Amino acid sequence: MLEYKVVEVSTVSEDILEGVLNEWTVKGWRYDGMQFAMRESSRRPSMAFVLFTRETEHGGVA
């Protein structure tokens, strides 16, 4: 079964995103994508959601 993990990042910077990617991939999660939340008044994202997946043997959470 495929399991999903979403990590919310409220401070979007290269170092923080690198840390999140390294932290969760070493735990066996596979990077699946990243979504950014933007503010109208800024060109920089105000938040990021980093998506991971992994295969599990169990049937998931009940």
Secondary structure, 3 states (H helix, E strand, C coil): CEEEEEEEECCCCHHHHHHHHHHHHHCCCEEEEEEEEECCCCCCEEEEEEEEEEECCCCCCC
